[in-house]
Amino acid sequence: MKGGAGKYNPTAGGKPALNAPMASPKSGRKKAEGEEEEQTMKLPTIHMNGTGVQDLLDANEAAWRALRLAMDAMRQAAPNGRDYYPQEAGAIEVAIDEHQARLHAMHGIARELQEMGEYLATEQEKRTRRPSALAREKWVEQARAAVREARGE
């Protein structure tokens, strides 16, 4: 996010936030040959006839927290070799691979929820800051850039 705007942290009250790297929003660039297609998601437009940004943030946070609880429960339900040894050779490896795939899918959803939360937090910040404060911040940054340029930095 540009300018350090409202970093979304759904767990500001305790546990650390998800540390997985975030998918970037739509870049608009075409994929190179052999490159995987970038995953993007449709983000809501915040407007006066739609759901309020705080309501969207609250719902997103609730979904994120519930998913984190589900992920913790999934980790507790990991396959145990003693439950698979009576089966064919390699059964535990198949069960572990399947379990890991489920956890990976859940991590993907958690990353999307965090991306959505960061977007919503930025949108909320845009609406709560006065335009004059935004203009002043832009002017200060331009002035600092001019000073750096004058110093040859």
N, C-alpha and C positions, 0 to 999 in steps of 0.2 A: 504494500500500500504506500502511496506517495505521502511524503510529509509526516509520517508517523501517525496518521489519522487513526483514531479509535481502534486500537488492536483488540479484537474480540477475544475474551477469555471467559468462557462459560463457567469456569471453576474458580473465579476470583476469590471465593470464600473458602478455599481449602486445598483440594488436590490440584496437582499441576495439570495444565491443559494438554491436549493431545500434541505430541511432539512430531508427528509425521509431517513431511513437507507438503505444502499446499499445492494443489493444481492451480495454474494461473488461469485467470479469466480468459475469455475469447481473445485470441491474439490477432485474428483476421489474416494470418499468414497461411499460405498453402504448405502442405506437408511435402518434405523432400522424399525422393524415392527411397523406399526401405524404412522410412520413419513411421512410427506408429501414429495414428491419428490422435490428436489432443482431445481429451475429454473436456467438454464444457457443459455447463448447465444453464438453464434459463433462469434468470434472476428477476424478481418482481419489480415492477415500476411503482415507485412510491408517489402517490398523488392523493389529492384531497377526497376523491370518491372511493378510494381503496382502503384496505386494512391499514391501520396506523402502524408506523414503523416500530413503536414500542411493543405492540401486540405481536407483530411478526418476530421481533427479537425474543420475546418471552416464549412463544411457541417453539421457536428454533432451539432455544436453550433447553427447554423441557425435553424435546426430542433427543438432543445431544446427550443430556444426562441419562435418560432412559436407555439409550443405546450403550453408553459406557457401562451401565449396570448389567445389561445383557451380555456385553463382551466379557465382563468379569465372571459372570455365570458360565459362559461358554468355556472359559479357561478352566474352570473347576470341573467341567464335564469332558475334559480331554480323555482320549482313549488310554486304557491301561492294558499293558501286554497280557496280564493274567486273565483278561476277559476275552482274549483272541487266540491264545495258543492252541486251544482244541481245534481251531479251524485250519484251513489249508496254510501252507507256508507263505509268509508274506502278508497275512491278513492284517497284522498290526500296522505295517507300513502303509497299507492302503487306507486303513481307518485314520491314521495320523495325517496322511495327505489330504483326505476329505475334510478332516477337522480344520487343518490349516487353511484350506480353501474357504471354508465358512468364515473363519476369523478374518481372513484377508478381505472378503467381501464386506464384512462389518467395518473394517478399518476404512475402506473406500467410502462407505456411507458417512462415517464419522468425519472424514476429510471434507466431504461435500457440505455437511452441516456446518463445519467450522468455516469453510469458505463463504457460505451463505451468511453466517453470523458476522464475519468480518465486513462483508458488503453492507449488511444492514446497519452495523455500528458506524460505518463511514457515512452512510446516508443519514443516520440520525444526527451525527455530528454536524453535517452540512446544514441541517435544518435548525440546529440549536445555536450555532454561532452567528453572530451578527455580521452582515455583509461588510461593515466598516472594519471589523476585526480581521476578516479574510483579506481585505484590501491592504490593511496595515501589514499583515504577515507577508503578503506578496511583495510589498514595497521594501520591507526590511531584508528579505532574501535577495532582492535585486541589488540593494545597497551593499550587502555583504559580498555578493558576487563581484560588484564593481571594485570594492576595496581589494579583494583577492587578486583580481586582474591587474589592478594598479601596482600591487606588490610583486607581481610576476609569479604568483602561485598557481 
